[in-house]
Amino acid sequence: MVNQSHGCSAGYLIFVAPDNNTTAGFPYWRQPTYLQQRSYAYAGGPFIQMTYKNMGWEIGNFNRVMWHETGHIFWACDEYWDAPSLTGCTACTPCRLYGPRAVSNANCANPNASGGCQQHQACIMDRFDPVTYPSPYQIGLCNITRLQIGW
């Protein structure tokens, strides 16, 4: 239901599933282990799927993971690169050619990325390591993410 009293025209849902060490884990045990308990959102919405602990990020960082996944709801691309799981950004070209904006992903952290990367900046769409950034409020939107979400 849209909350028109606040001027909203749309919304999205966040589903939080139990972790795999419970009786109803999501997305069940998969091998290799880096495929387990990942959070995700569909670009443009309408929902985010998360677990309580978010693959080791733990409940204390739940907000960081939720903010990152919310970026995907508004069409932002991943800017991190995780070599073991081969996940994250792969190039500095647009990460998708559909949706409202086809903006380059020039803040891609993949060392093998091609297509005109800028000097990498901290961003909510990056990994935003809690050791480097102990306060989640130190993380903002880089210039590329701002373009991708339409700011």
Backbone bond lengths (Angstrom), bond angles and torsions (degrees), N, CA, C in turn:
res aa  C-N    CA-C-N  psi(-1)  N-CA   C-N-CA  omega(-1)  CA-C   N-CA-C  phi
1 M - - - 1.437 - - 1.523 108.60 -
2 V 1.280 116.30 133.89 1.457 121.94 -178.26 1.525 109.35 -84.98
3 N 1.320 115.89 132.68 1.455 120.52 179.57 1.523 109.20 -87.95
4 Q 1.306 116.64 86.52 1.452 121.43 -175.81 1.527 112.53 -69.97
5 S 1.323 118.22 -20.11 1.462 119.78 178.95 1.527 111.36 -65.73
6 H 1.347 117.70 -21.21 1.465 121.96 177.42 1.521 111.67 -103.02
7 G 1.320 117.52 8.48 1.453 121.33 178.32 1.516 114.34 76.78
8 C 1.316 118.13 19.83 1.463 121.65 -179.76 1.523 110.35 -83.09
9 S 1.312 115.30 141.66 1.456 119.38 176.36 1.522 111.88 -112.55
10 A 1.324 117.59 -7.24 1.465 121.46 -179.50 1.522 108.73 -157.78
11 G 1.309 116.33 171.65 1.455 122.00 177.53 1.520 109.71 -155.14
12 Y 1.310 116.44 177.63 1.459 120.95 174.88 1.519 108.74 -146.18
13 L 1.323 115.84 162.79 1.462 122.74 -177.36 1.516 110.39 -111.04
14 I 1.316 116.16 149.10 1.461 122.10 171.68 1.518 107.00 -118.70
15 F 1.325 117.16 115.51 1.455 123.04 176.20 1.518 107.65 -95.06
16 V 1.323 117.25 126.12 1.460 122.01 177.98 1.521 107.42 -113.42
17 A 1.322 115.56 115.90 1.461 122.06 -177.94 1.525 109.62 -102.66
18 P 1.326 117.21 154.71 1.464 119.34 176.47 1.524 110.96 -66.61
19 D 1.318 115.99 156.82 1.453 120.65 178.60 1.522 110.61 -77.25
20 N 1.327 116.02 169.39 1.456 121.33 -173.46 1.520 114.64 -65.17
21 N 1.311 118.25 -17.52 1.461 118.54 -179.69 1.528 111.58 -84.43
22 T 1.322 117.45 10.52 1.454 121.52 174.59 1.512 108.48 -108.77
23 T 1.295 117.59 176.06 1.462 120.27 -175.17 1.521 113.45 -75.06
24 A 1.321 117.73 -17.25 1.468 119.92 -178.43 1.521 110.66 -124.78
25 G 1.327 116.55 50.75 1.457 120.42 -174.95 1.517 113.95 -64.23
26 F 1.327 115.04 156.91 1.451 121.15 176.20 1.519 107.63 -136.41
27 P 1.285 120.69 137.98 1.457 129.03 -3.20 1.511 113.44 -91.36
28 Y 1.287 117.93 43.24 1.457 126.19 179.04 1.518 109.90 73.21
29 W 1.304 116.84 170.67 1.461 119.94 -177.42 1.507 110.00 -72.94
30 R 1.316 115.93 125.37 1.460 121.31 176.48 1.519 107.94 -130.55
31 Q 1.290 115.87 151.88 1.455 121.77 176.09 1.518 108.17 -118.43
32 P 1.298 121.52 142.65 1.455 125.60 -3.50 1.525 112.07 -68.77
33 T 1.323 115.19 165.36 1.455 120.10 -171.33 1.527 113.70 -63.62
34 Y 1.349 119.05 -23.18 1.460 118.51 -179.82 1.531 112.07 -66.75
35 L 1.318 118.21 -11.02 1.460 121.29 177.41 1.531 112.35 -87.70
36 Q 1.311 117.91 -2.60 1.457 121.01 -176.32 1.515 112.44 -87.63
37 Q 1.306 115.87 147.19 1.465 124.09 166.83 1.520 113.57 54.68
38 R 1.293 118.04 39.63 1.454 120.94 179.19 1.514 110.02 -88.47
39 S 1.305 115.87 143.25 1.453 121.71 173.76 1.521 107.91 -89.32
40 Y 1.311 116.17 152.06 1.457 118.85 177.83 1.522 109.82 -156.91
41 A 1.320 114.12 161.25 1.456 121.84 174.04 1.513 107.07 -142.86
42 Y 1.308 116.02 146.27 1.458 119.99 174.19 1.513 109.13 -81.00
43 A 1.331 116.85 136.84 1.462 120.17 178.14 1.521 109.09 -58.67
44 G 1.291 116.43 123.78 1.451 121.31 -178.63 1.512 114.48 87.33
45 G 1.312 117.67 -3.38 1.466 121.64 177.05 1.507 112.59 90.30
46 P 1.298 117.64 -174.16 1.449 127.86 22.51 1.528 114.76 -104.44
47 F 1.356 118.37 5.24 1.463 116.56 -178.25 1.514 112.26 -147.45
48 I 1.344 113.66 165.12 1.461 124.62 174.92 1.518 106.89 -119.98
49 Q 1.326 117.51 138.09 1.461 123.21 173.23 1.518 107.39 -111.37
50 M 1.325 117.22 123.00 1.463 122.05 178.72 1.527 109.16 -132.28
51 T 1.329 115.10 162.56 1.452 119.54 168.97 1.527 107.75 -111.64
52 Y 1.306 115.72 170.04 1.461 120.81 -177.28 1.528 111.58 -62.46
53 K 1.345 116.40 -44.18 1.460 120.50 -176.66 1.528 113.08 -100.72
54 N 1.307 119.16 -9.54 1.461 123.50 174.87 1.524 114.04 49.55
55 M 1.313 115.70 58.83 1.462 123.43 174.42 1.524 113.04 51.82
56 G 1.320 116.05 49.36 1.451 121.23 174.75 1.523 115.01 93.11
57 W 1.318 118.94 -6.72 1.466 120.35 177.44 1.526 110.22 -73.88
58 E 1.312 116.87 -19.65 1.465 124.42 175.37 1.530 112.26 66.27
59 I 1.312 115.89 163.70 1.455 122.40 -174.10 1.536 112.08 -63.80
60 G 1.319 118.18 -27.85 1.462 120.77 178.30 1.521 113.58 -64.39
61 N 1.326 117.14 -19.46 1.465 121.64 178.26 1.527 111.70 -112.55
62 F 1.323 116.45 15.96 1.468 120.83 -178.78 1.535 110.69 -55.52
63 N 1.331 116.09 -40.94 1.472 119.33 -178.53 1.525 111.67 -63.42
64 R 1.332 118.36 -39.04 1.461 120.90 179.59 1.524 110.83 -62.47
65 V 1.323 116.18 -44.53 1.468 120.25 -179.91 1.526 109.75 -66.03
66 M 1.324 116.94 -41.97 1.461 120.60 179.47 1.525 111.05 -63.27
67 W 1.333 118.05 -41.54 1.474 120.78 178.47 1.528 110.07 -62.87
68 H 1.341 116.44 -43.18 1.464 120.49 179.39 1.527 110.36 -60.60
69 E 1.323 116.64 -48.80 1.468 120.06 -178.91 1.527 111.09 -65.75
70 T 1.322 117.91 -32.76 1.459 120.88 176.08 1.528 110.45 -63.57
71 G 1.325 117.03 -33.02 1.467 119.77 174.69 1.516 111.86 -56.24
72 H 1.339 116.75 -39.01 1.469 120.38 178.68 1.531 111.25 -66.02
73 I 1.319 117.02 -34.83 1.469 120.25 177.55 1.530 109.79 -57.07
74 F 1.336 115.98 -34.64 1.467 121.37 -179.37 1.526 111.72 -99.60
75 W 1.331 117.63 23.50 1.469 126.15 170.29 1.524 114.85 79.70
76 A 1.320 119.83 12.77 1.467 120.71 177.51 1.529 110.07 -75.11
77 C 1.319 115.52 147.58 1.472 122.74 -178.80 1.528 110.70 -95.65
78 D 1.331 116.56 156.66 1.465 120.54 171.42 1.521 108.70 -64.91
79 E 1.319 116.63 141.57 1.460 121.19 177.25 1.526 111.49 -118.43
80 Y 1.318 117.68 -0.83 1.466 120.61 178.03 1.528 108.88 -90.83
81 W 1.323 115.10 165.80 1.457 121.54 172.57 1.504 107.25 -134.56
82 D 1.329 117.06 124.80 1.455 122.89 178.38 1.524 107.51 -115.97
83 A 1.323 116.30 100.30 1.461 121.33 -174.81 1.531 113.67 -60.78
84 P 1.368 120.19 -43.50 1.465 118.26 -177.77 1.533 113.76 -59.70
85 S 1.321 116.87 -37.80 1.465 118.92 -177.50 1.524 112.91 -100.01
86 L 1.327 116.37 -2.44 1.468 122.06 -178.08 1.530 110.81 54.59
87 T 1.328 116.28 42.54 1.455 120.90 179.43 1.523 109.77 -117.70
88 G 1.301 115.34 158.64 1.449 121.93 -179.33 1.513 110.01 108.66
89 C 1.313 116.39 -157.09 1.468 120.26 -176.91 1.517 110.53 -80.82
90 T 1.315 115.23 150.89 1.460 120.61 -179.96 1.519 112.77 -120.36
91 A 1.327 118.19 -18.94 1.459 121.39 -178.05 1.523 109.55 -151.50
92 C 1.312 115.42 163.24 1.461 121.10 178.79 1.517 112.13 -94.14
93 T 1.298 116.18 8.18 1.456 122.13 174.05 1.526 108.06 -82.98
94 P 1.331 120.36 171.39 1.475 119.52 178.49 1.522 111.25 -53.64
95 C 1.324 116.54 134.76 1.466 119.98 -178.51 1.523 111.36 -78.81
96 R 1.334 116.76 -16.69 1.466 120.19 175.40 1.517 108.11 -152.02
97 L 1.286 115.11 146.98 1.461 120.62 -179.43 1.523 111.51 -107.16
98 Y 1.321 117.22 12.52 1.457 122.01 176.76 1.516 108.04 -119.15
99 G 1.289 116.85 170.58 1.453 120.71 -177.93 1.520 110.39 92.84
100 P 1.314 116.50 -175.13 1.466 119.48 -173.06 1.530 114.86 -75.29
101 R 1.353 118.33 -20.77 1.453 120.29 -175.65 1.530 110.27 -141.24
102 A 1.317 117.30 127.49 1.471 122.38 173.97 1.526 106.99 -106.74
103 V 1.337 115.97 81.33 1.457 122.91 -176.10 1.520 108.66 -103.49
104 S 1.315 116.72 141.89 1.461 119.93 179.23 1.527 109.75 -59.69
105 N 1.321 115.24 153.95 1.465 121.69 177.84 1.525 108.26 -102.70
106 A 1.317 116.86 55.17 1.464 123.10 -170.87 1.526 114.37 -68.07
107 N 1.333 118.86 -5.26 1.464 120.97 176.69 1.529 111.20 -101.15
108 C 1.311 117.47 21.13 1.467 122.81 -179.58 1.529 110.10 -64.60
109 A 1.333 116.54 130.80 1.466 122.08 -177.61 1.526 113.41 -88.95
110 N 1.308 118.77 -0.06 1.463 122.08 179.93 1.530 108.97 -65.93
111 P 1.344 118.37 120.68 1.469 119.50 -178.66 1.524 113.07 -65.55
112 N 1.321 117.97 -17.48 1.461 121.82 179.61 1.525 112.68 -100.26
113 A 1.331 116.85 7.66 1.460 120.71 -177.51 1.523 110.44 -67.78
114 S 1.310 114.19 146.20 1.461 119.90 176.61 1.519 108.46 -123.91
115 G 1.297 116.65 167.17 1.453 119.78 173.47 1.510 115.17 105.80
116 G 1.319 119.64 22.44 1.456 121.17 172.49 1.513 115.88 91.10
117 C 1.320 117.54 52.15 1.465 120.41 177.74 1.516 110.88 -73.10
118 Q 1.315 115.89 148.38 1.457 122.48 172.46 1.522 108.18 -91.61
119 Q 1.320 118.09 174.99 1.463 120.53 171.69 1.518 106.86 -63.18
120 H 1.331 116.62 128.80 1.462 121.01 -172.36 1.525 111.83 -63.90
121 Q 1.327 116.36 137.32 1.457 123.97 179.05 1.526 109.69 -117.82
122 A 1.325 116.43 151.80 1.460 120.68 172.50 1.524 108.40 -65.37
123 C 1.314 116.48 140.59 1.459 120.58 -176.42 1.528 109.23 -160.56
124 I 1.304 116.29 152.80 1.464 120.58 178.37 1.530 111.43 -62.91
125 M 1.330 118.02 -22.77 1.461 120.53 179.00 1.524 111.98 -87.03
126 D 1.331 117.37 -1.33 1.451 123.04 174.08 1.529 108.00 -92.68
127 R 1.300 117.56 -171.68 1.460 120.97 -178.69 1.532 112.11 -74.26
128 F 1.317 119.25 -23.28 1.467 125.57 178.54 1.525 112.36 40.21
129 D 1.313 115.06 64.11 1.461 124.12 -177.71 1.538 111.64 -51.97
130 P 1.345 117.75 123.26 1.471 120.91 -179.46 1.529 114.05 -62.06
131 V 1.334 118.39 -22.04 1.464 120.06 177.54 1.527 109.59 -73.25
132 T 1.331 116.33 -44.58 1.467 121.01 179.10 1.518 111.12 -71.72
133 Y 1.325 116.14 -37.13 1.461 122.00 -177.55 1.526 108.75 -122.27
134 P 1.350 118.69 79.81 1.461 120.55 -175.13 1.522 113.44 -63.17
135 S 1.307 117.73 -28.30 1.462 120.04 176.96 1.522 108.69 -102.72
136 P 1.333 117.86 125.88 1.462 118.64 179.00 1.522 112.06 -62.74
137 Y 1.318 117.62 -17.89 1.454 120.43 -179.66 1.519 112.63 -77.15
138 Q 1.358 117.20 -6.87 1.454 120.92 173.94 1.525 110.86 -78.01
139 I 1.297 117.04 -15.43 1.457 121.74 -176.86 1.514 108.91 -95.98
140 G 1.280 115.87 130.57 1.456 119.96 177.86 1.513 110.65 -126.67
141 L 1.279 114.45 -156.93 1.455 121.48 177.15 1.517 108.07 -102.62
142 C 1.319 117.11 124.39 1.455 119.65 176.20 1.532 108.90 -73.24
143 N 1.316 116.16 171.34 1.467 120.52 -177.57 1.529 112.17 -60.24
144 I 1.315 118.06 -33.95 1.472 120.69 -178.81 1.527 110.59 -71.48
145 T 1.322 117.35 -44.92 1.465 120.28 179.21 1.526 110.69 -62.11
146 R 1.319 116.84 -39.74 1.457 119.51 177.12 1.539 111.18 -56.96
147 L 1.322 117.55 -42.31 1.465 121.06 177.79 1.529 111.29 -66.44
148 Q 1.341 116.12 -40.44 1.462 119.88 -177.47 1.519 112.08 -65.80
149 I 1.344 118.09 -34.97 1.463 119.27 -179.64 1.525 112.58 -90.55
150 G 1.333 116.17 -4.60 1.454 119.85 173.57 1.513 115.60 92.80
151 W 1.351 117.69 25.81 1.465 120.86 177.38 1.498 110.48 -92.66
